[in-house]
Amino acid sequence: AESEQEKKQISFKARYSIKKVICKGGQANVHKAYDRKSKKDVAVKVYKKEKLKRKEHEAIYREKQIMQRLNHPCVTKLNDFYEDNQFIYIVMDLMLSDMRDLMIEVNAPIKEADAKSIFYHMVSSVYHIHRNQVIHRDIKLENFLVDEDKYDKQIIIKLIDFGLATVYDPNNKPTQKCGTLVTVAPEIFTDKHYDYKVDCRSEEHTSELQSQFRISYAVF
């Protein structure tokens, strides 16, 4: 008889067809995949369990729980979650590119209204997670994915990667040092407690980088 884990793997493979790798990471690779039920392409982050330490495994479940409490058009959605004996699969929306790569690769004028829309979506995403007691702790250009709505051609921005995120508890404020050196808030490198403001500081740094890349004038 098939084990429960084997059934889960069959269930995943019955619904999703894995295609090419679109991003390689230290713990997981992100694949483009086809969802047979919705008939749409999706992104699937695949973790190989034998490479994960216990704390890393726990962090994946913490990321899953955090994503499940968020529901906003500017925040990536956890569409599905599977685990079997060998792998953990996290199914998310498939997006075109991240902000940093797009700004480097593409050089064409955009309207001021589009630039305002990009910034508005970025701020809206951070505002939403804070309203749901989540601190992201790794706000940077690479963690904002970009796409275009197929119907009205509007730019879509989504905040991703909640691997370093934490649920804020005012009675037990975080002190963990984490983030990306270029955009991390200085408060995180002190031995003091911090709160949501670290994301606001990182977002401010990210906006400064946008200006350096001339996002308001040359992105799309």
C-alpha positions, -999 to 999 in steps of 0.1 A, spaced: 0 0 0 12 36 -7 23 56 23 7 90 31 39 108 19 38 89 -14 2 99 -19 11 135 -14 39 133 -40 15 117 -65 -11 144 -56 14 172 -64 26 156 -96 -10 149 -107 -18 186 -105 15 203 -114 40 197 -142 74 210 -133 92 229 -161 125 249 -162 144 263 -132 140 301 -131 160 308 -100 186 289 -80 191 294 -43 212 279 -15 182 260 0 158 258 -28 153 262 -65 123 280 -80 107 263 -110 82 274 -136 54 249 -135 20 243 -151 -11 240 -129 -34 215 -147 -64 226 -126 -63 264 -132 -46 259 -166 -20 286 -156 17 287 -152 29 291 -116 61 294 -96 71 264 -74 98 267 -48 113 232 -42 133 223 -11 153 191 -9 147 179 26 180 161 30 198 194 27 177 211 54 187 214 90 160 213 117 160 251 121 157 256 84 128 231 82 111 251 110 117 283 92 99 270 61 68 262 82 71 297 98 72 313 64 42 292 54 22 304 84 31 340 78 21 339 42 -13 323 51 -22 353 72 -16 377 43 -41 385 16 -33 415 -6 -29 420 -44 6 435 -38 18 405 -17 27 372 -32 1 345 -23 7 310 -10 -14 290 -35 -4 255 -24 19 236 -1 30 200 -4 55 178 15 66 143 9 96 122 20 121 140 -3 108 175 -11 88 205 1 69 223 -26 56 259 -22 33 270 -50 31 308 -57 21 332 -85 45 334 -114 58 369 -121 78 383 -150 109 397 -132 122 413 -101 127 451 -98 165 451 -98 169 428 -129 142 448 -148 159 481 -141 192 467 -153 180 449 -184 154 474 -197 161 511 -206 131 529 -220 111 559 -208 80 555 -187 52 578 -177 53 595 -143 20 579 -135 36 544 -139 65 554 -116 40 566 -90 20 533 -93 52 513 -87 60 532 -55 23 531 -44 22 493 -47 54 488 -28 42 510 1 8 493 0 24 458 4 45 468 34 15 486 50 -6 454 46 19 431 63 24 455 92 -14 457 97 -12 419 100 16 421 126 44 409 102 79 424 100 95 414 67 132 423 76 145 419 41 129 447 20 150 452 -11 145 456 -49 150 419 -55 121 411 -32 96 430 -53 84 411 -84 71 429 -114 45 418 -140 19 433 -163 -18 427 -162 -28 410 -194 -61 429 -197 -55 465 -188 -16 465 -192 -12 479 -157 21 473 -138 17 447 -110 42 448 -81 43 420 -54 64 417 -23 79 382 -19 102 361 2 91 359 38 120 336 49 133 362 74 99 376 84 86 374 119 53 380 136 56 410 159 49 406 195 51 438 215 57 418 247 86 400 231 102 423 205 127 408 181 165 413 184 177 389 157 203 403 133 193 395 97 187 411 63 207 423 34 236 446 42 229 472 15 193 479 26 190 466 62 181 491 89 209 501 113 186 492 143 189 455 134 226 455 141 223 469 176 216 447 206 183 466 212 148 455 204 132 468 172 98 469 155 81 476 122 102 507 116 131 486 103 110 478 72 103 515 67 140 523 69 148 495 44 120 507 21 136 542 22 169 527 12 152 508 -16 136 540 -29 170 557 -30 183 528 -51 154 533 -74 164 569 -79 200 558 -86 187 534 -113 165 562 -126 133 541 -122 112 572 -127 125 577 -161 139 544 -175 123 511 -165 97 499 -190 
